[in-house]
Amino acid sequence: ADPQVAEFVGVENVIPGVIANSNEGLADIQCGNHHLEVISDLTAGMAVYVCIRPEDITLLPRGDAGVSSARNHVTCKVKQVLPKGPLARVHLENDNLHLVALITRHSLQEMSLAVGMEVIASFKASTAYLLPR
């Protein structure tokens, strides 16, 4: 219903933006210096919030884009890593875009993630949703 409700139900990534273009159910959202693609039938020009759950964000080492069906890839710096049992909450930043990803502790160790490291945060257009602002 709104950003507060989204946060209450576990959506930690609520990013303000404007729909720059909408074509055949795929919206191109301008979020500061970033373009994000989200499945939506909302129209161009609308102010929105892009909502993404932290477990829907995948992290890759920088330079390893690989082949993926994810439409969104943002290079970010790791700002904070908070291990929580078998999982780790990773806070990321690029310009004014702040993201939180939830990954397994095993992935954290395999990638040797550390504060200051650059990674690619990716997510599918189908895992994000839009709230009108």
N, C-alpha and C positions, 0 to 999 in steps of 0.2 A: 504493500500500500504506500509506503514511504521509506526513506532511508533509515529511520529509527526502527521500524518494524523489521526491515531487512537485516539490520545489525543484530536485533534481538533473536532472529532465527538462524544466526550463524553466517550471514553474508558479511565478510569483513572488508571486501573490496567494493566500495561504492564510489564511482568515478564520475564527476560531472562532465557533460559534453553536449554537443549539438549534432543532430543528424545532418550530415553534409549531403548525403545522397541515399536514396532508397530505391532498389531495383529488384524485382522478382523475389521479394521476401528477405533480401539481405541489405541491412542498413550499414552505411559507412559513417562512423561516429568520429567527429573531430573532438579530441580530448587534449587541449593544449597543443603541444607539438606532435601529438600522436594520433594516428588513425586506427580505430578498432572496428572490426566487423562483427555484427551481431545479427542473428536471425530475428527479424521483426517486420511487422506490417505498418509501423508508424511512419509518418511522412517527413520528408526533408524539411529542415528548418526548426523542428521541435527541439526544445531543450530537454535533456534526459539525464538520468543517472545510469551508468553501466554497472551492473551488479554481478559479481563473480565470487563464488565460494572458494576459499583457499585450497581446498582439496582438488579443485578443477584446474589449478595452475601447475604446469609441468616445468621443471627447470632442466636446462641443458648447459654444459660448459660453453662459454663464448666461442664462436667459430664452428660449433657443431650443430648447425640447423637441422641436418638430417632430412629424411623424407617423413612427412607427417600430414595428417588431414587437418591439423590445427591451422586456422586462418590468421591467428594473431601471434606475433612474435615481437617482444620488446626486450632490448638489451638493457639490463639493470645492474646496479651495484648492490651487493649484499650489505645491508646496514646493521642487521642484528640476527643472530641465530639463537633460538630458545629451545633447547632439547626438552621434551616432555614425554618421558617413557619411551615407547617404541616410535614416537613421531618427533618431528622438529618443526617449529614455526619459524619461517624465514621471512624477515622483513626486507623489502626491496625498494629501490628508488631509482628513478630516471627523470631528471628535471623536476617537475611538480607532480609526477605520477608516482604514487605510492601503492605498492602491492604487498599482500601477505600470501605466502604459499605454505601449504602443509605437505611435508614429505616424510618418508620413512627415515628412521635413524640410519638404516643401512645405506640408503641413497646419500644421505649427508656425509657418511664416512667414505663411500666410494668416490664421490665428487670432491672430497676434501674441501668442502665449503667453508669459507672463512670471511669475516668482515672485510670489506673492501674488494672482494673478488667480483669480477664481472660474469654474469650469466645471462642466458636467454630465458625469459619467462614466456611460456606459450599457453594458449588455451583455445578451445574450439569455439566457433561462432554459436554453436548450439548449446554451450554450457553457460553462456552469459545471458542475461535478460535485461530489458530496459524498463525503467520507471520514468514516466513523464515528470518533469520538474515544474 
